């Protein structure tokens, strides 16, 4: 028999070292410093650089370039960043699920929720679920409204809770949990700060700080419609920011006023004040969505618990 031909390298198999290298790449992009990333990863700089070099060699693309001020992500690396971050979120959920399995949990369900829901509603919901179904554990991740449909269709979450009143993907189902009224947030020195209740028309001509429309389009559009229908003006938006705390930060510095859902009423920092809006209708829908094409008895149990929770705690004062 002749000598067997050597097998060609199987390039279809996944090299699991890539996982660690991708995680290291993500840490570098977050820290924007090789030294800080190495410290955070509990390793020295040379091995970290070696891992990044190997990753770039394997992918045949430059992901990072060093500058006098640190490291900068290349355009090719920037394309990879959101994919790696999605991978890390899934890894985090997997780690949580494994941890819960060791504690005899019969099921772990991932919920995606906006910051408002995570602050004001989810903690009490988790306590209710733990009391009624101690074997079911919830893993909660933060999402923005615009991510809800994508996360559901990709299967990275089972339930999404955020501000929206409709879905573009007709395969998904939704239910409005709570309609919130807008409140107005002012700096302590604002001319209207001494008024307990303010009319929408009083805000004409003001500078506004809004959450970015790309993050929460339904919330953005609902607040613009409120100004136009109730106040007779289109808001002059001078800042669009990524979160409600950033809205309050600009208001605190006297660089505009902001609308927030009424759940925030008791959570104001020292330099700002919250005011109800006279005759303001409840126009901000906090809703949940799920994918009925995915069969999940545990998810259906949690959906029912969420509905019951909001039915029992419909008044904002009961939820604080």
C-alpha positions as CSV (number, residue, x, y, z in Angstrom):
1,X,0.0,0.0,0.0
2,X,1.2,3.4,-0.9
3,X,1.7,6.1,1.8
4,X,-1.6,7.9,2.6
5,X,-1.9,11.5,1.4
6,X,-1.8,14.0,4.3
7,X,-5.2,15.4,5.1
8,X,-5.7,19.0,4.1
9,X,-6.5,21.3,7.1
10,X,-10.2,21.4,7.8
11,X,-11.0,25.1,7.5
12,X,-14.7,24.5,8.2
13,X,-14.1,23.6,11.9
14,X,-14.3,26.5,14.4
15,X,-11.2,27.2,16.3
16,X,-12.4,27.9,19.9
17,X,-9.4,30.0,20.7
18,X,-11.2,32.6,18.5
19,X,-13.8,33.1,21.2
20,X,-11.3,34.3,23.8
21,X,-9.6,36.5,21.2
22,X,-12.9,38.1,20.2
23,X,-13.6,38.8,23.9
24,X,-10.2,40.4,24.3
25,X,-10.8,42.5,21.2
26,X,-14.1,43.6,22.7
27,X,-12.3,44.6,25.9
28,X,-9.8,46.7,24.0
29,X,-12.5,48.5,22.0
30,X,-14.3,49.3,25.3
31,X,-11.2,50.5,27.2
32,X,-9.5,52.1,24.1
33,X,-6.2,51.2,25.7
34,X,-4.1,48.0,25.4
35,X,-2.7,48.6,28.9
36,X,-6.1,49.0,30.5
37,X,-7.5,46.1,28.6
38,X,-4.7,43.9,29.7
39,X,-5.2,44.9,33.3
40,X,-9.0,44.3,33.1
41,X,-8.3,40.9,31.5
42,X,-5.8,39.9,34.2
43,X,-2.9,39.5,31.8
44,X,0.2,41.4,30.8
45,X,0.5,43.5,27.6
46,X,2.7,41.2,25.4
47,X,0.4,38.1,25.6
48,X,-2.6,40.4,24.9
49,X,-0.9,41.8,21.8
50,X,0.0,38.2,20.7
51,X,-3.6,37.1,21.0
52,X,-4.8,40.2,18.9
53,X,-2.2,39.6,16.3
54,X,-3.2,35.9,16.0
55,X,-6.9,37.0,15.6
56,X,-6.0,39.4,12.8
57,X,-3.9,36.8,11.1
58,X,-6.7,34.3,11.3
59,X,-9.3,36.8,10.0
60,X,-6.9,38.3,7.5
61,X,-7.9,41.8,8.4
62,X,-6.6,44.6,10.6
63,X,-9.0,45.3,13.4
64,X,-7.0,47.8,15.5
65,X,-4.4,50.5,14.9
66,X,-2.2,52.0,17.6
67,X,-2.1,55.8,18.0
68,X,-0.3,58.1,20.4
69,X,-3.5,58.4,22.3
70,X,-4.2,54.6,22.5
71,X,-5.8,52.3,20.0
72,X,-8.3,53.0,17.4
73,X,-10.7,50.6,15.7
74,X,-10.3,50.3,12.0
75,X,-13.3,50.5,9.7
76,X,-13.1,46.8,9.3
77,X,-13.0,46.3,13.1
78,X,-15.9,48.6,13.5
79,X,-18.1,46.3,11.4
80,X,-17.1,43.5,13.7
81,X,-17.8,45.3,17.0
82,X,-21.6,45.0,17.2
83,X,-21.4,41.3,16.2
84,X,-18.9,40.6,19.0
85,X,-21.0,42.6,21.5
86,X,-24.0,40.4,20.5
87,X,-21.9,37.3,21.1
88,X,-20.8,38.5,24.5
89,X,-24.4,39.2,25.5
90,X,-25.4,35.7,24.5
91,X,-22.4,34.3,26.4
92,X,-23.5,36.3,29.5
93,X,-27.0,34.9,29.2
94,X,-25.5,31.3,28.8
95,X,-23.3,31.8,31.9
96,X,-26.4,33.0,33.9
97,X,-28.4,30.0,32.7
98,X,-25.7,27.5,33.7
99,X,-25.4,29.2,37.1
100,X,-29.2,28.9,37.7
101,X,-29.2,25.3,36.6
102,X,-26.8,24.5,39.4
103,X,-29.3,26.1,41.8
104,X,-32.0,23.7,40.6
105,X,-33.9,26.2,38.5
106,X,-36.1,24.3,36.0
107,X,-36.0,27.1,33.4
108,X,-34.2,30.4,32.6
109,X,-36.0,33.0,30.5
110,X,-34.3,36.0,29.0
111,X,-36.2,39.3,29.0
112,X,-35.1,42.4,27.1
113,X,-36.3,45.6,28.8
114,X,-35.7,49.3,28.6
115,X,-34.0,51.1,31.5
116,X,-37.3,52.4,32.8
117,X,-38.8,48.9,33.1
118,X,-35.6,47.6,34.7
119,X,-35.7,50.3,37.3
120,X,-39.3,50.6,38.2
121,X,-41.1,47.3,37.3
122,X,-38.8,44.3,36.8
123,X,-37.5,43.9,40.4
124,X,-41.1,43.6,41.8
125,X,-42.0,41.3,38.9
126,X,-39.1,39.0,39.6
127,X,-40.2,38.8,43.3
128,X,-43.7,37.9,42.2
129,X,-42.5,35.3,39.8
130,X,-40.2,33.8,42.5
131,X,-43.1,33.5,44.9
132,X,-45.4,31.9,42.4
133,X,-42.9,29.9,40.3
134,X,-39.6,29.4,42.3
135,X,-38.2,27.1,39.7
136,X,-38.3,29.8,36.9
137,X,-35.5,32.3,36.8
138,X,-35.4,35.5,34.8
139,X,-32.3,36.9,33.1
140,X,-32.8,40.5,32.2
141,X,-30.8,42.5,29.6
142,X,-31.2,46.1,28.7
143,X,-32.4,46.9,25.2
144,X,-33.7,50.0,23.5
145,X,-37.1,50.1,21.9
146,X,-35.8,49.8,18.3
147,X,-34.0,46.6,19.2
148,X,-37.0,44.7,20.4
149,X,-38.1,43.1,17.1
150,X,-34.6,42.2,16.1
151,X,-33.8,40.5,19.4
152,X,-37.1,38.6,19.3
153,X,-36.6,37.3,15.8
154,X,-33.0,36.4,16.4
155,X,-34.1,34.5,19.5
156,X,-31.7,36.3,21.9
157,X,-34.7,37.3,24.1
158,X,-38.0,35.6,24.7
159,X,-40.0,38.7,25.8
160,X,-39.3,42.4,25.1
161,X,-40.6,45.2,27.2
162,X,-40.3,48.8,26.1
163,X,-42.1,51.8,24.7
164,X,-43.9,51.0,21.5
165,X,-47.5,50.8,20.2
166,X,-47.1,48.7,17.1
167,X,-44.8,46.2,15.5
168,X,-43.6,46.1,11.9
169,X,-43.1,42.3,11.9
170,X,-46.6,40.9,11.8
171,X,-45.4,37.5,13.0
172,X,-44.8,38.9,16.4
173,X,-47.4,39.6,19.0
174,X,-47.6,42.5,21.5
175,X,-49.7,43.7,24.4
176,X,-49.8,47.2,25.9
177,X,-49.1,46.8,29.7
178,X,-49.4,50.4,30.8
179,X,-50.1,53.8,29.4
180,X,-47.9,56.5,30.9
181,X,-48.4,60.2,31.1
182,X,-45.5,62.5,30.2
183,X,-44.1,64.7,33.0
184,X,-41.9,67.8,32.3
185,X,-38.5,68.0,34.0
186,X,-37.1,71.5,34.7
187,X,-33.9,72.9,36.2
188,X,-34.5,74.4,39.7
189,X,-33.9,77.9,38.4
190,X,-36.3,77.6,35.5
191,X,-39.1,80.3,35.4
192,X,-41.8,77.5,35.8
193,X,-40.0,75.6,38.5
194,X,-42.3,76.9,41.2
195,X,-45.4,75.8,39.4
196,X,-46.7,72.4,40.6
197,X,-48.7,71.8,37.4
198,X,-47.9,73.2,34.0
199,X,-49.9,73.4,30.8
200,X,-48.3,72.2,27.6
201,X,-48.8,75.6,26.0
202,X,-46.5,77.1,28.7
203,X,-43.6,75.3,27.1
204,X,-43.8,76.9,23.7
205,X,-40.4,78.4,22.8
206,X,-38.5,76.2,25.2
207,X,-35.4,74.2,24.3
208,X,-35.9,70.5,24.7
209,X,-33.7,67.5,25.5
210,X,-35.1,64.3,23.9
211,X,-34.0,60.7,23.8
212,X,-32.7,59.9,20.3
213,X,-35.5,58.9,17.9
214,X,-33.3,56.1,16.6
215,X,-33.4,54.5,20.2
216,X,-37.1,54.9,21.0
217,X,-39.0,56.1,17.9
218,X,-42.5,55.6,19.3
219,X,-41.7,57.5,22.5
220,X,-40.1,60.3,20.5
221,X,-43.0,60.7,18.1
222,X,-45.5,60.5,20.9
223,X,-44.0,63.4,22.7
224,X,-43.7,65.5,19.6
225,X,-47.4,64.8,18.9
226,X,-48.2,65.7,22.5
227,X,-46.6,69.2,22.0
228,X,-48.4,69.8,18.7
229,X,-51.8,68.6,19.8
230,X,-51.9,69.8,23.4
231,X,-49.6,72.9,23.2
232,X,-50.0,74.0,19.7
233,X,-46.2,74.0,18.9
234,X,-43.5,71.8,17.5
235,X,-40.7,71.3,20.1
236,X,-37.4,72.9,19.5
237,X,-35.0,70.0,20.2
238,X,-31.5,71.1,21.0
239,X,-30.1,67.9,22.3
240,X,-30.8,64.2,21.5
241,X,-29.2,61.9,24.0
242,X,-29.0,58.1,24.6
243,X,-30.7,57.8,28.0
244,X,-33.1,59.4,30.5
245,X,-30.3,60.1,33.0
246,X,-28.5,62.1,30.3
247,X,-31.7,64.0,29.7
248,X,-31.7,64.9,33.4
249,X,-28.0,65.8,33.2
250,X,-28.6,68.5,30.5
251,X,-31.6,69.8,32.4
252,X,-29.6,70.0,35.6
253,X,-27.0,72.2,33.7
254,X,-29.8,74.5,32.5
255,X,-29.4,73.4,28.9
256,X,-33.0,72.6,28.1
257,X,-36.1,70.9,29.6
258,X,-37.2,67.3,29.1
259,X,-40.2,65.0,29.0
260,X,-40.0,61.7,30.9
261,X,-42.6,59.0,31.6
262,X,-44.4,59.6,34.9
263,X,-42.7,56.6,36.6
264,X,-39.7,58.9,37.0
265,X,-41.6,61.4,39.1
266,X,-40.0,60.4,42.5
267,X,-36.5,59.9,41.1
268,X,-35.3,63.4,40.4
269,X,-31.7,64.5,41.2
270,X,-31.3,67.5,43.4
271,X,-30.9,70.1,40.7
272,X,-34.1,69.3,38.8
273,X,-37.8,69.1,39.5
274,X,-40.6,67.1,37.9
275,X,-44.0,68.6,37.2
276,X,-47.3,67.1,36.1
277,X,-48.8,68.5,32.9
278,X,-52.3,69.7,33.1
279,X,-54.8,67.6,31.1
280,X,-52.0,65.5,29.7
281,X,-53.4,62.2,28.3
282,X,-51.6,58.9,28.9
283,X,-49.9,58.6,25.5
284,X,-46.7,56.6,26.2
285,X,-47.4,52.9,25.9
286,X,-45.1,50.5,27.8
287,X,-45.7,47.2,26.0
288,X,-44.4,43.7,25.8
289,X,-43.8,41.6,22.7
290,X,-43.0,38.0,22.0
291,X,-42.6,35.6,19.1
292,X,-45.6,33.1,19.0
293,X,-43.8,31.0,16.4
294,X,-41.4,29.9,19.1
295,X,-43.1,27.4,21.4
296,X,-42.1,27.9,25.1
297,X,-44.3,26.9,28.0
298,X,-42.1,28.8,30.4
299,X,-42.4,31.9,28.4
300,X,-46.1,31.6,28.3
301,X,-46.2,31.3,32.1
302,X,-44.1,34.5,32.4
303,X,-46.3,36.3,29.9
304,X,-49.3,35.6,32.1
305,X,-47.4,36.7,35.2
306,X,-46.4,40.0,33.6
307,X,-50.0,40.7,32.5
308,X,-51.3,39.9,36.0
309,X,-48.6,42.1,37.6
310,X,-49.5,45.2,35.6
311,X,-53.2,44.6,36.0
312,X,-52.7,44.6,39.8
313,X,-50.3,47.5,39.8
314,X,-51.9,49.8,37.3
315,X,-51.5,53.0,39.4
316,X,-48.1,54.6,39.3
317,X,-48.1,55.3,43.0
318,X,-48.4,51.5,43.7
319,X,-45.4,50.7,41.5
320,X,-43.0,53.1,43.3
